[in-house]
Amino acid sequence: MQKALVTLLALFLFFLTACSELPIVSTDSDHSSMTKDEETETAHDRETLPVSDTVSEIDSAPQEMRGVWVATVTNLNYPSRKGLPAETLAAELDTILSVASSSGLNAIFFQVRPASDALYASSLFPASVVLSGTQGVSPDQNFDPLAYLVRKGKPLGIRIYAWINPLRVTAGSAAYPQQDVTKLAETNPARRHPEYTVPYADGKLYYDCGLPAVRALVAEGCREIAAGYDVAGIVFDDYFYPYPVSGAVFDDAASYAVYGNGMSLADWRRENVNRLVKSCYEAVKAADPDCEFGIAPFGIWQNDNGQNGGSATRGLEAYHSIYCDALAWVAGGYLDFLAPQIYWSFDTAAAPFGVLADWWSERLADSGVALYVSHAAYKLPTWGSVGELEQQITYLRTQTACQGSVLYSYAALRDDLLSIRAVMADLYRVSIPTSSES
C-alpha cells in the first residue's frame, strides 16, 4: 500500500511538472466565428496577449533588430479611423502586437508625433487629430496609445521605439494644403508661435529649424517622452527640411539673416539639423541614459562624384536636397543607431540595394553607431514576391556591421502581402550573432 501511494505521488508530481512546461498556444483561431465587436472586446480584456506556436519556437535573439514601422499620420496604420472608443483603440494595438510577434519581430517603431501633435500624454503638444478627430481633444477615456503599447509589448519581448517627425507641423498636400495655423489646436506650439513656422509648396507647414527656440522645443519633446515612458528609444525618420518641389523656395530668409553667421544657406541648414540632432540626443540621455536615440535617413547620403566618398548611385541626395548629413551625426557621436531607408531592389540601376547596404556598412563599421536598415515592404506587390525582401534581409545578416532590419510599413504585415508573415517568421527562426555579440 505504501509503495502504491509513493507511485501515485510520483505520477502526480510528474504530471504537474509536465503541464508547467507545456507551450502557450494561441487561441486567436477560436475567434473566426465571432463578430468583430466580440473579437475586439475579447482582445482588449485579455491581461496578456497569447503567444503563438510559431513565436514560441523562434529564437528571440534580442540583439538583432527585427522591427516594423507603424505610421499614424492621416491614420495610415493606426488607428483605423478617427473617433474610436478606448476599447477599440486598445484592441487595434493588441492586433499590431500579435501580428508583429507571430512574424518573428521584436521591435515596433510607433509614430507618436506625426505632425506637432501627440499620441501620448504631453504638456507640450496637443492630442493628435488622428485619435479623436479634433486636434487637442483627448481620445475616449484619455486612452494613451504609447503607454498601452509599451505595457503590452513587454511580455512579448517587443521593444517600443517612439517615432517622431520633428519639424512637420501639418500633413497637407499641394492639392489640399493645410497651412492656416488658426485651424490648429490652441495649445499647439505652432499656433502659439506662428513665427516658428514656414509654409511650403507641398501644402504642409514646417517648423523653422534655423530658430534656436524651435530646436529647443523639439529637444524638450524628446526629453518628455524619454522621462515619461519606458521606451527602448526615440527615432526620427527622413523628414527635416522638406523634400524639394521644383521651382519652390523654402522661405527661411528671416532666420537666416539673423543666425546665418556668414555661412552659405546650404551649410547653415545642414548645421541647423546637426544642432537639432545633437540637442535631442543630449536631452534623451539626460532623461534616461539607457534610452536609445536614432534616425532613419533617406537612403542616399551623396552620390559619388569622385571626391566626396559618396555611394555609386544616381539619385536624390539627402546631403544637398534636405540638408541631412548623417555622417556628421555619426562623427559627432550623438546617435545610437542609424536605420537608412534603402527602399530599392538589388536590380535598381540608379540605386542598387546591395551597393547602398555595403556603403552604409562600411561607413558605420567600428563607429560605435549601430546600423539597422529600413526596407520597402510596401513594394512587395511591385516586386511580385517576398523573395526580394527575403534576399535583402539575408544579405544584411552576413554583414557584421549591420545589426538588423526594420520593415516599412505595418500595412504589409497587416494585410499579409504575399504571405509575408510566414516568410518573416521562418527567416527569423534562427538567430544570428551581431557585431555586439561577436
Secondary structure, DSSP 8 states (H G I E B T S, - for coil): -HHHHHHHHHHHHHHHHHHHTS-----GGGGGGS-HHHHHHHHHH-SS----HHHHHS---TTSEEEEEE--GGGSSSSSSTT--HHHHHHHHHHHHHHHHHTT--EEEEEEESSS-BSS--SSS-B-HHHHSSTTS--GGG--HHHHHHHHHGGGT-EEEEEE-SSB-----SSS----GGGS-TT-HHHH-GGGEEE-TTS-EEE-TTSHHHHHHHHHHHHHHHHHS--SEEEE-S-SS----TT-----HHHHHHH-TT--HHHHHHHHHHHHHHHHHHHHHHH-TTSEEEE--BS-S-B--SSS--BS--S--HHHHS---HHHHHHHT--SEE--B--S-TT-SSS-HHHHHHHHHHHHTTSS-EEEEEEEGGGHHHHSSSHHHHHHHHHHTT-TTEEEEEEE-HHHHHTTGGGHHHHHHHHTTS----TTT-
